[in-house]
Amino acid sequence: MPDLAAQQLHADPRLAQARQLIVDSLADAQQSIDRPRTADPDKAHAYQQQLDAFAKLRGGALPIPYLGSGLGNGPLVELLDGSVKYDMICGIGVHGLGHSDSGLINAGLDGALADAVMQGNLQQNSESKTLCDDLVERACRQGAKLAHCFLTTSGSMANDNALKIIFQKHAPADRIMAFGKCFSGRTLAMASVTDKAAYRDGLPETVKVGYLPFLKAGEVGKSIDSTIKHLDNHVARYAGRVAGVMFEMIQGEGGYNAGNAEYFTAVMSRCKELGLAVWVDEIQSFGRTSAPFAFQHYGLDDLIDVVSVGKMTQVCATLFTSDYNPRPGLISQTFTGASSQIFAAREVLQRLDEGGVFGTVGLNMTYRQRFAEELQAIHQRHPDKLGPSLFGEGTMIGFEVYDGDAGRTKAVMNRLYDLGVIAFLCGGDPLRLRFLPPVAVMQPGDVQAVCSLLEQALMDTTAA
């Protein structure tokens, strides 16, 4: 039987030649993007005009004044003002392989050749099925029973689908529980779950939510008792109406507050005793600890019912056990992902597996230790400027400057940006700075370079 026409296309040697030309051209262009560079003064006015025009179009200023040129090199990215910066936030964790990665360029070419720009409800290619297989296989490596995977276009939609699946399973229950300082997304439903009033300003209540206290550092036993007491009281107060509990393994927007195995095991086990769904939001934590999923990092595989992933996975997804497989019609989307995203997702998953990222001595945990050592050294030199504690887990790296004072923390972030490092904020009181570095494409010297610029930003902010 002759090959399919698509197979003949992909076997055409002209495509291989074209790919190599593109990759070679990319490598040549990247040679000049080898270190941080300040903005070109001649481009400053035009750049600010574009920022102002974009702010007007979108109805508000960008969170950081970032307009990329369309080219980068690993952890470095070039902006339209001519500057080159270390990107230590990566779109809040999206760009796990950094910028202008040749593997992702090739994945994008595969997507461009995959017939349809978007795949979805009625038309999906085989690569969608393969991606679902890839995600389920990784989720079940340590014994989890997550047999199903539904792709979607954003982390917030992955969480929306998780919520619908849980409510249908536990109908007529109409309440969910989450943790103080949690963040779940910005759809109407997820704005109700997220514990930040500003994100619900002017919005109607769509989901009834109760909040649990999260683990306090150094108080595991007390935290377990307090959380379970609040959980039991809420379930008793709303008998038969609580469907499940949403867990973040490491709170992202909330301040990089990390849980631990003992705490999560106790609380999730109590959820199981009460007949509640255990839902884990891994939108930000996926790919950033010693295992693909942070619930695996903490050894919670037997306790998980529903998991949402996104950001680094490029295509977002909701994974769930057979017990939570919804009835037909509950979840469906015209678009479940662009073809280029689907190929990029598979590239990311493969590279994380093959690049030595996971494990107790993998890149994630190794780079965390390197950052910890550099930041601790800065703290020793400037204890009044940088706090002693490192927050988060793996390559979710949070720290406090000036005791978490909001104004001074923002000033340090802005000065760090000018010097050539992109960071962002998390938490509230105290406010923290955070890094989400693309360790799969970093070199050890990058950590020292980034931290040296942080120290300079601290000194410059003091002088100001």
ABEGO torsion letter per residue (X at the ends): XBBBAAAAAAABAAAAAAAAAAAAAAAAAAAABABBBBBBAAAAAAAAAAAAAAAAAAGEBBABBBBBAGBBBEABBBBAAGBBBBBAAGGGGABAAEBGBAAAAAAAAAAAAAGBABBBAABBBAAAAAAAAAAAAAAAAAGBABABBBBBABAAAAAAAAAAAAAAAAOABABBBBBBGBBAEABAAAAAABBBAAAABGBBBABBBBBBBBBBBGBAAAAAAAAAAAAAAAAAABBGABABBBBBABBBAAGGBBBBAAAAAAAAAAAAAAGBBBBBBAAAABGABABABAAAAAGAAAABABBBBBGAAGBBBBBBBAAABBBBGABBBABAEBAAAAAAAAAAAAAAAAAGABEAABAAAAAAAAAAAAAAAAAAABAAABBABBBEBEABBBBBBGGGBAAAAAAAAAAAAAAGBBBBBBEAOBBBBBBBBBAAABBAAAAAAAAAAAAAAAAAAAAX
